Amino acid sequence: MAKVKVTLVKSLIGRKKAHIATVNALGLRKIRKCVEHEETPQIKGMINKVSYLVKVEQV
């Protein structure tokens, strides 16, 4: 499986509760923090849901 690096680039203030929960579930707490995940269908779906808040790179 490929890995993806996900970085939070926008603030969570004023966002929908479901989007905040999704970002937290990805392991992102602060702006400009990065996490690496395996590229599974579940992770892809989470990234798609909050794509306007995060930056994604292939590792």
mmCIF file of the N, C-alpha and C atoms, coordinates in Angstrom:
data_MODEL
# 
_entry.id   MODEL 
# 
loop_
_atom_site.group_PDB 
_atom_site.id 
_atom_site.type_symbol 
_atom_site.label_atom_id 
_atom_site.label_alt_id 
_atom_site.label_comp_id 
_atom_site.label_asym_id 
_atom_site.label_entity_id 
_atom_site.label_seq_id 
_atom_site.pdbx_PDB_ins_code 
_atom_site.Cartn_x 
_atom_site.Cartn_y 
_atom_site.Cartn_z 
_atom_site.occupancy 
_atom_site.B_iso_or_equiv 
_atom_site.pdbx_formal_charge 
_atom_site.auth_seq_id 
_atom_site.auth_comp_id 
_atom_site.auth_asym_id 
_atom_site.auth_atom_id 
_atom_site.pdbx_PDB_model_num 
ATOM 1   N N  . MET A 1 1  ? 0.835   -1.195 0.000  1.00 0.00 ? 1  MET A N  1 
ATOM 2   C CA . MET A 1 1  ? 0.000   0.000  0.000  1.00 0.00 ? 1  MET A CA 1 
ATOM 3   C C  . MET A 1 1  ? 0.870   1.244  0.000  1.00 0.00 ? 1  MET A C  1 
ATOM 4   N N  . ALA A 1 2  ? 0.377   2.254  -0.686 1.00 0.00 ? 2  ALA A N  1 
ATOM 5   C CA . ALA A 1 2  ? 1.077   3.537  -0.716 1.00 0.00 ? 2  ALA A CA 1 
ATOM 6   C C  . ALA A 1 2  ? 0.752   4.320  0.545  1.00 0.00 ? 2  ALA A C  1 
ATOM 7   N N  . LYS A 1 3  ? 1.630   5.243  0.869  1.00 0.00 ? 3  LYS A N  1 
ATOM 8   C CA . LYS A 1 3  ? 1.397   6.114  2.023  1.00 0.00 ? 3  LYS A CA 1 
ATOM 9   C C  . LYS A 1 3  ? 1.101   7.514  1.518  1.00 0.00 ? 3  LYS A C  1 
ATOM 10  N N  . VAL A 1 4  ? 0.292   8.233  2.283  1.00 0.00 ? 4  VAL A N  1 
ATOM 11  C CA . VAL A 1 4  ? 0.009   9.627  1.981  1.00 0.00 ? 4  VAL A CA 1 
ATOM 12  C C  . VAL A 1 4  ? 0.340   10.471 3.201  1.00 0.00 ? 4  VAL A C  1 
ATOM 13  N N  . LYS A 1 5  ? 0.840   11.676 2.940  1.00 0.00 ? 5  LYS A N  1 
ATOM 14  C CA . LYS A 1 5  ? 1.153   12.633 3.991  1.00 0.00 ? 5  LYS A CA 1 
ATOM 15  C C  . LYS A 1 5  ? 0.068   13.703 3.944  1.00 0.00 ? 5  LYS A C  1 
ATOM 16  N N  . VAL A 1 6  ? -0.640  13.880 5.052  1.00 0.00 ? 6  VAL A N  1 
ATOM 17  C CA . VAL A 1 6  ? -1.760  14.821 5.126  1.00 0.00 ? 6  VAL A CA 1 
ATOM 18  C C  . VAL A 1 6  ? -1.363  15.954 6.064  1.00 0.00 ? 6  VAL A C  1 
ATOM 19  N N  . THR A 1 7  ? -1.534  17.202 5.583  1.00 0.00 ? 7  THR A N  1 
ATOM 20  C CA . THR A 1 7  ? -1.178  18.385 6.359  1.00 0.00 ? 7  THR A CA 1 
ATOM 21  C C  . THR A 1 7  ? -2.405  19.274 6.490  1.00 0.00 ? 7  THR A C  1 
ATOM 22  N N  . LEU A 1 8  ? -2.693  19.722 7.704  1.00 0.00 ? 8  LEU A N  1 
ATOM 23  C CA . LEU A 1 8  ? -3.792  20.663 7.939  1.00 0.00 ? 8  LEU A CA 1 
ATOM 24  C C  . LEU A 1 8  ? -3.307  22.058 7.558  1.00 0.00 ? 8  LEU A C  1 
ATOM 25  N N  . VAL A 1 9  ? -4.024  22.724 6.620  1.00 0.00 ? 9  VAL A N  1 
ATOM 26  C CA . VAL A 1 9  ? -3.578  24.033 6.142  1.00 0.00 ? 9  VAL A CA 1 
ATOM 27  C C  . VAL A 1 9  ? -4.556  25.165 6.468  1.00 0.00 ? 9  VAL A C  1 
ATOM 28  N N  . LYS A 1 10 ? -5.755  24.821 6.890  1.00 0.00 ? 10 LYS A N  1 
ATOM 29  C CA . LYS A 1 10 ? -6.733  25.853 7.229  1.00 0.00 ? 10 LYS A CA 1 
ATOM 30  C C  . LYS A 1 10 ? -7.295  25.599 8.618  1.00 0.00 ? 10 LYS A C  1 
ATOM 31  N N  . SER A 1 11 ? -7.790  26.650 9.234  1.00 0.00 ? 11 SER A N  1 
ATOM 32  C CA . SER A 1 11 ? -8.330  26.578 10.581 1.00 0.00 ? 11 SER A CA 1 
ATOM 33  C C  . SER A 1 11 ? -9.648  25.806 10.610 1.00 0.00 ? 11 SER A C  1 
ATOM 34  N N  . LEU A 1 12 ? -9.934  25.222 11.761 1.00 0.00 ? 12 LEU A N  1 
ATOM 35  C CA . LEU A 1 12 ? -11.187 24.489 11.948 1.00 0.00 ? 12 LEU A CA 1 
ATOM 36  C C  . LEU A 1 12 ? -12.280 25.363 12.548 1.00 0.00 ? 12 LEU A C  1 
ATOM 37  N N  . ILE A 1 13 ? -11.961 26.606 12.880 1.00 0.00 ? 13 ILE A N  1 
ATOM 38  C CA . ILE A 1 13 ? -12.937 27.498 13.506 1.00 0.00 ? 13 ILE A CA 1 
ATOM 39  C C  . ILE A 1 13 ? -14.085 27.769 12.536 1.00 0.00 ? 13 ILE A C  1 
ATOM 40  N N  . GLY A 1 14 ? -15.296 27.560 13.004 1.00 0.00 ? 14 GLY A N  1 
ATOM 41  C CA . GLY A 1 14 ? -16.482 27.838 12.207 1.00 0.00 ? 14 GLY A CA 1 
ATOM 42  C C  . GLY A 1 14 ? -16.849 26.750 11.211 1.00 0.00 ? 14 GLY A C  1 
ATOM 43  N N  . ARG A 1 15 ? -16.180 25.617 11.250 1.00 0.00 ? 15 ARG A N  1 
ATOM 44  C CA . ARG A 1 15 ? -16.484 24.503 10.327 1.00 0.00 ? 15 ARG A CA 1 
ATOM 45  C C  . ARG A 1 15 ? -17.583 23.629 10.917 1.00 0.00 ? 15 ARG A C  1 
ATOM 46  N N  . LYS A 1 16 ? -18.150 22.785 10.070 1.00 0.00 ? 16 LYS A N  1 
ATOM 47  C CA . LYS A 1 16 ? -19.178 21.850 10.534 1.00 0.00 ? 16 LYS A CA 1 
ATOM 48  C C  . LYS A 1 16 ? -18.559 20.856 11.515 1.00 0.00 ? 16 LYS A C  1 
ATOM 49  N N  . LYS A 1 17 ? -19.369 20.448 12.482 1.00 0.00 ? 17 LYS A N  1 
ATOM 50  C CA . LYS A 1 17 ? -18.878 19.521 13.502 1.00 0.00 ? 17 LYS A CA 1 
ATOM 51  C C  . LYS A 1 17 ? -18.392 18.211 12.892 1.00 0.00 ? 17 LYS A C  1 
ATOM 52  N N  . ALA A 1 18 ? -19.056 17.749 11.844 1.00 0.00 ? 18 ALA A N  1 
ATOM 53  C CA . ALA A 1 18 ? -18.642 16.502 11.202 1.00 0.00 ? 18 ALA A CA 1 
ATOM 54  C C  . ALA A 1 18 ? -17.270 16.648 10.551 1.00 0.00 ? 18 ALA A C  1 
ATOM 55  N N  . HIS A 1 19 ? -16.972 17.812 9.997  1.00 0.00 ? 19 HIS A N  1 
ATOM 56  C CA . HIS A 1 19 ? -15.676 18.028 9.365  1.00 0.00 ? 19 HIS A CA 1 
ATOM 57  C C  . HIS A 1 19 ? -14.570 18.143 10.416 1.00 0.00 ? 19 HIS A C  1 
ATOM 58  N N  . ILE A 1 20 ? -14.868 18.794 11.532 1.00 0.00 ? 20 ILE A N  1 
ATOM 59  C CA . ILE A 1 20 ? -13.902 18.887 12.627 1.00 0.00 ? 20 ILE A CA 1 
ATOM 60  C C  . ILE A 1 20 ? -13.596 17.486 13.158 1.00 0.00 ? 20 ILE A C  1 
ATOM 61  N N  . ALA A 1 21 ? -14.628 16.671 13.315 1.00 0.00 ? 21 ALA A N  1 
ATOM 62  C CA . ALA A 1 21 ? -14.444 15.302 13.812 1.00 0.00 ? 21 ALA A CA 1 
ATOM 63  C C  . ALA A 1 21 ? -13.611 14.478 12.831 1.00 0.00 ? 21 ALA A C  1 
ATOM 64  N N  . THR A 1 22 ? -13.814 14.672 11.537 1.00 0.00 ? 22 THR A N  1 
ATOM 65  C CA . THR A 1 22 ? -13.054 13.939 10.527 1.00 0.00 ? 22 THR A CA 1 
ATOM 66  C C  . THR A 1 22 ? -11.581 14.317 10.571 1.00 0.00 ? 22 THR A C  1 
ATOM 67  N N  . VAL A 1 23 ? -11.290 15.607 10.680 1.00 0.00 ? 23 VAL A N  1 
ATOM 68  C CA . VAL A 1 23 ? -9.900  16.062 10.760 1.00 0.00 ? 23 VAL A CA 1 
ATOM 69  C C  . VAL A 1 23 ? -9.241  15.515 12.027 1.00 0.00 ? 23 VAL A C  1 
ATOM 70  N N  . ASN A 1 24 ? -9.959  15.534 13.137 1.00 0.00 ? 24 ASN A N  1 
ATOM 71  C CA . ASN A 1 24 ? -9.415  14.989 14.378 1.00 0.00 ? 24 ASN A CA 1 
ATOM 72  C C  . ASN A 1 24 ? -9.172  13.491 14.259 1.00 0.00 ? 24 ASN A C  1 
ATOM 73  N N  . ALA A 1 25 ? -10.061 12.784 13.581 1.00 0.00 ? 25 ALA A N  1 
ATOM 74  C CA . ALA A 1 25 ? -9.896  11.343 13.394 1.00 0.00 ? 25 ALA A CA 1 
ATOM 75  C C  . ALA A 1 25 ? -8.676  11.034 12.523 1.00 0.00 ? 25 ALA A C  1 
ATOM 76  N N  . LEU A 1 26 ? -8.326  11.949 11.634 1.00 0.00 ? 26 LEU A N  1 
ATOM 77  C CA . LEU A 1 26 ? -7.113  11.771 10.835 1.00 0.00 ? 26 LEU A CA 1 
ATOM 78  C C  . LEU A 1 26 ? -5.857  12.001 11.670 1.00 0.00 ? 26 LEU A C  1 
ATOM 79  N N  . GLY A 1 27 ? -6.015  12.589 12.854 1.00 0.00 ? 27 GLY A N  1 
ATOM 80  C CA . GLY A 1 27 ? -4.883  12.804 13.741 1.00 0.00 ? 27 GLY A CA 1 
ATOM 81  C C  . GLY A 1 27 ? -4.308  14.195 13.654 1.00 0.00 ? 27 GLY A C  1 
ATOM 82  N N  . LEU A 1 28 ? -5.044  15.120 13.046 1.00 0.00 ? 28 LEU A N  1 
ATOM 83  C CA . LEU A 1 28 ? -4.567  16.495 12.893 1.00 0.00 ? 28 LEU A CA 1 
ATOM 84  C C  . LEU A 1 28 ? -5.194  17.373 13.958 1.00 0.00 ? 28 LEU A C  1 
ATOM 85  N N  . ARG A 1 29 ? -4.362  18.081 14.700 1.00 0.00 ? 29 ARG A N  1 
ATOM 86  C CA . ARG A 1 29 ? -4.855  18.916 15.784 1.00 0.00 ? 29 ARG A CA 1 
ATOM 87  C C  . ARG A 1 29 ? -4.567  20.396 15.551 1.00 0.00 ? 29 ARG A C  1 
ATOM 88  N N  . LYS A 1 30 ? -3.411  20.720 14.967 1.00 0.00 ? 30 LYS A N  1 
ATOM 89  C CA . LYS A 1 30 ? -3.006  22.107 14.772 1.00 0.00 ? 30 LYS A CA 1 
ATOM 90  C C  . LYS A 1 30 ? -2.657  22.357 13.304 1.00 0.00 ? 30 LYS A C  1 
ATOM 91  N N  . ILE A 1 31 ? -2.740  23.609 12.897 1.00 0.00 ? 31 ILE A N  1 
ATOM 92  C CA . ILE A 1 31 ? -2.402  23.985 11.526 1.00 0.00 ? 31 ILE A CA 1 
ATOM 93  C C  . ILE A 1 31 ? -0.919  23.692 11.279 1.00 0.00 ? 31 ILE A C  1 
ATOM 94  N N  . ARG A 1 32 ? -0.616  23.233 10.073 1.00 0.00 ? 32 ARG A N  1 
ATOM 95  C CA . ARG A 1 32 ? 0.728   22.883 9.590  1.00 0.00 ? 32 ARG A CA 1 
ATOM 96  C C  . ARG A 1 32 ? 1.309   21.632 10.231 1.00 0.00 ? 32 ARG A C  1 
ATOM 97  N N  . LYS A 1 33 ? 0.495   20.840 10.907 1.00 0.00 ? 33 LYS A N  1 
ATOM 98  C CA . LYS A 1 33 ? 0.955   19.551 11.431 1.00 0.00 ? 33 LYS A CA 1 
ATOM 99  C C  . LYS A 1 33 ? 0.667   18.482 10.382 1.00 0.00 ? 33 LYS A C  1 
ATOM 100 N N  . CYS A 1 34 ? 1.543   17.487 10.299 1.00 0.00 ? 34 CYS A N  1 
ATOM 101 C CA . CYS A 1 34 ? 1.445   16.439 9.288  1.00 0.00 ? 34 CYS A CA 1 
ATOM 102 C C  . CYS A 1 34 ? 1.289   15.073 9.935  1.00 0.00 ? 34 CYS A C  1 
ATOM 103 N N  . VAL A 1 35 ? 0.589   14.199 9.243  1.00 0.00 ? 35 VAL A N  1 
ATOM 104 C CA . VAL A 1 35 ? 0.502   12.800 9.640  1.00 0.00 ? 35 VAL A CA 1 
ATOM 105 C C  . VAL A 1 35 ? 0.615   11.947 8.382  1.00 0.00 ? 35 VAL A C  1 
ATOM 106 N N  . GLU A 1 36 ? 1.081   10.719 8.559  1.00 0.00 ? 36 GLU A N  1 
ATOM 107 C CA . GLU A 1 36 ? 1.161   9.777  7.446  1.00 0.00 ? 36 GLU A CA 1 
ATOM 108 C C  . GLU A 1 36 ? 0.177   8.646  7.689  1.00 0.00 ? 36 GLU A C  1 
ATOM 109 N N  . HIS A 1 37 ? -0.515  8.266  6.616  1.00 0.00 ? 37 HIS A N  1 
ATOM 110 C CA . HIS A 1 37 ? -1.493  7.178  6.681  1.00 0.00 ? 37 HIS A CA 1 
ATOM 111 C C  . HIS A 1 37 ? -1.313  6.277  5.475  1.00 0.00 ? 37 HIS A C  1 
ATOM 112 N N  . GLU A 1 38 ? -1.708  5.021  5.637  1.00 0.00 ? 38 GLU A N  1 
ATOM 113 C CA . GLU A 1 38 ? -1.817  4.131  4.489  1.00 0.00 ? 38 GLU A CA 1 
ATOM 114 C C  . GLU A 1 38 ? -2.975  4.626  3.630  1.00 0.00 ? 38 GLU A C  1 
ATOM 115 N N  . GLU A 1 39 ? -2.848  4.466  2.324  1.00 0.00 ? 39 GLU A N  1 
ATOM 116 C CA . GLU A 1 39 ? -3.881  4.962  1.412  1.00 0.00 ? 39 GLU A CA 1 
ATOM 117 C C  . GLU A 1 39 ? -4.966  3.894  1.236  1.00 0.00 ? 39 GLU A C  1 
ATOM 118 N N  . THR A 1 40 ? -5.886  3.842  2.192  1.00 0.00 ? 40 THR A N  1 
ATOM 119 C CA . THR A 1 40 ? -6.997  2.900  2.142  1.00 0.00 ? 40 THR A CA 1 
ATOM 120 C C  . THR A 1 40 ? -8.247  3.645  1.667  1.00 0.00 ? 40 THR A C  1 
ATOM 121 N N  . PRO A 1 41 ? -9.273  2.930  1.252  1.00 0.00 ? 41 PRO A N  1 
ATOM 122 C CA . PRO A 1 41 ? -10.513 3.599  0.838  1.00 0.00 ? 41 PRO A CA 1 
ATOM 123 C C  . PRO A 1 41 ? -11.122 4.469  1.941  1.00 0.00 ? 41 PRO A C  1 
ATOM 124 N N  . GLN A 1 42 ? -10.980 4.025  3.200  1.00 0.00 ? 42 GLN A N  1 
ATOM 125 C CA . GLN A 1 42 ? -11.536 4.798  4.304  1.00 0.00 ? 42 GLN A CA 1 
ATOM 126 C C  . GLN A 1 42 ? -10.804 6.134  4.458  1.00 0.00 ? 42 GLN A C  1 
ATOM 127 N N  . ILE A 1 43 ? -9.486  6.102  4.382  1.00 0.00 ? 43 ILE A N  1 
ATOM 128 C CA . ILE A 1 43 ? -8.692  7.323  4.515  1.00 0.00 ? 43 ILE A CA 1 
ATOM 129 C C  . ILE A 1 43 ? -8.945  8.243  3.327  1.00 0.00 ? 43 ILE A C  1 
ATOM 130 N N  . LYS A 1 44 ? -9.046  7.677  2.123  1.00 0.00 ? 44 LYS A N  1 
ATOM 131 C CA . LYS A 1 44 ? -9.339  8.489  0.936  1.00 0.00 ? 44 LYS A CA 1 
ATOM 132 C C  . LYS A 1 44 ? -10.673 9.214  1.089  1.00 0.00 ? 44 LYS A C  1 
ATOM 133 N N  . GLY A 1 45 ? -11.668 8.523  1.630  1.00 0.00 ? 45 GLY A N  1 
ATOM 134 C CA . GLY A 1 45 ? -12.976 9.135  1.844  1.00 0.00 ? 45 GLY A CA 1 
ATOM 135 C C  . GLY A 1 45 ? -12.923 10.265 2.851  1.00 0.00 ? 45 GLY A C  1 
ATOM 136 N N  . MET A 1 46 ? -12.149 10.068 3.919  1.00 0.00 ? 46 MET A N  1 
ATOM 137 C CA . MET A 1 46 ? -12.006 11.119 4.936  1.00 0.00 ? 46 MET A CA 1 
ATOM 138 C C  . MET A 1 46 ? -11.308 12.340 4.342  1.00 0.00 ? 46 MET A C  1 
ATOM 139 N N  . ILE A 1 47 ? -10.277 12.093 3.542  1.00 0.00 ? 47 ILE A N  1 
ATOM 140 C CA . ILE A 1 47 ? -9.554  13.199 2.907  1.00 0.00 ? 47 ILE A CA 1 
ATOM 141 C C  . ILE A 1 47 ? -10.455 13.928 1.919  1.00 0.00 ? 47 ILE A C  1 
ATOM 142 N N  . ASN A 1 48 ? -11.246 13.189 1.161  1.00 0.00 ? 48 ASN A N  1 
ATOM 143 C CA . ASN A 1 48 ? -12.189 13.808 0.206  1.00 0.00 ? 48 ASN A CA 1 
ATOM 144 C C  . ASN A 1 48 ? -13.168 14.723 0.916  1.00 0.00 ? 48 ASN A C  1 
ATOM 145 N N  . LYS A 1 49 ? -13.649 14.298 2.060  1.00 0.00 ? 49 LYS A N  1 
ATOM 146 C CA . LYS A 1 49 ? -14.657 15.064 2.801  1.00 0.00 ? 49 LYS A CA 1 
ATOM 147 C C  . LYS A 1 49 ? -14.121 16.412 3.254  1.00 0.00 ? 49 LYS A C  1 
ATOM 148 N N  . VAL A 1 50 ? -12.846 16.474 3.633  1.00 0.00 ? 50 VAL A N  1 
ATOM 149 C CA . VAL A 1 50 ? -12.260 17.720 4.144  1.00 0.00 ? 50 VAL A CA 1 
ATOM 150 C C  . VAL A 1 50 ? -11.125 18.203 3.236  1.00 0.00 ? 50 VAL A C  1 
ATOM 151 N N  . SER A 1 51 ? -11.237 17.959 1.942  1.00 0.00 ? 51 SER A N  1 
ATOM 152 C CA . SER A 1 51 ? -10.155 18.293 1.012  1.00 0.00 ? 51 SER A CA 1 
ATOM 153 C C  . SER A 1 51 ? -9.840  19.787 0.985  1.00 0.00 ? 51 SER A C  1 
ATOM 154 N N  . TYR A 1 52 ? -10.806 20.623 1.312  1.00 0.00 ? 52 TYR A N  1 
ATOM 155 C CA . TYR A 1 52 ? -10.592 22.070 1.311  1.00 0.00 ? 52 TYR A CA 1 
ATOM 156 C C  . TYR A 1 52 ? -9.798  22.542 2.536  1.00 0.00 ? 52 TYR A C  1 
ATOM 157 N N  . LEU A 1 53 ? -9.576  21.665 3.499  1.00 0.00 ? 53 LEU A N  1 
ATOM 158 C CA . LEU A 1 53 ? -8.845  22.016 4.726  1.00 0.00 ? 53 LEU A CA 1 
ATOM 159 C C  . LEU A 1 53 ? -7.432  21.431 4.762  1.00 0.00 ? 53 LEU A C  1 
ATOM 160 N N  . VAL A 1 54 ? -7.160  20.440 3.918  1.00 0.00 ? 54 VAL A N  1 
ATOM 161 C CA . VAL A 1 54 ? -5.904  19.723 4.017  1.00 0.00 ? 54 VAL A CA 1 
ATOM 162 C C  . VAL A 1 54 ? -5.141  19.723 2.699  1.00 0.00 ? 54 VAL A C  1 
ATOM 163 N N  . LYS A 1 55 ? -3.837  19.444 2.804  1.00 0.00 ? 55 LYS A N  1 
ATOM 164 C CA . LYS A 1 55 ? -2.979  19.252 1.631  1.00 0.00 ? 55 LYS A CA 1 
ATOM 165 C C  . LYS A 1 55 ? -2.491  17.808 1.690  1.00 0.00 ? 55 LYS A C  1 
ATOM 166 N N  . VAL A 1 56 ? -2.509  17.121 0.554  1.00 0.00 ? 56 VAL A N  1 
ATOM 167 C CA . VAL A 1 56 ? -2.156  15.702 0.505  1.00 0.00 ? 56 VAL A CA 1 
ATOM 168 C C  . VAL A 1 56 ? -0.975  15.504 -0.430 1.00 0.00 ? 56 VAL A C  1 
ATOM 169 N N  . GLU A 1 57 ? 0.014   14.719 0.020  1.00 0.00 ? 57 GLU A N  1 
ATOM 170 C CA . GLU A 1 57 ? 1.191   14.387 -0.793 1.00 0.00 ? 57 GLU A CA 1 
ATOM 171 C C  . GLU A 1 57 ? 1.424   12.888 -0.734 1.00 0.00 ? 57 GLU A C  1 
ATOM 172 N N  . GLN A 1 58 ? 1.886   12.323 -1.847 1.00 0.00 ? 58 GLN A N  1 
ATOM 173 C CA . GLN A 1 58 ? 2.278   10.910 -1.867 1.00 0.00 ? 58 GLN A CA 1 
ATOM 174 C C  . GLN A 1 58 ? 3.651   10.779 -1.231 1.00 0.00 ? 58 GLN A C  1 
ATOM 175 N N  . VAL A 1 59 ? 3.857   9.724  -0.448 1.00 0.00 ? 59 VAL A N  1 
ATOM 176 C CA . VAL A 1 59 ? 5.162   9.499  0.199  1.00 0.00 ? 59 VAL A CA 1 
ATOM 177 C C  . VAL A 1 59 ? 5.827   8.306  -0.464 1.00 0.00 ? 59 VAL A C  1 
# 
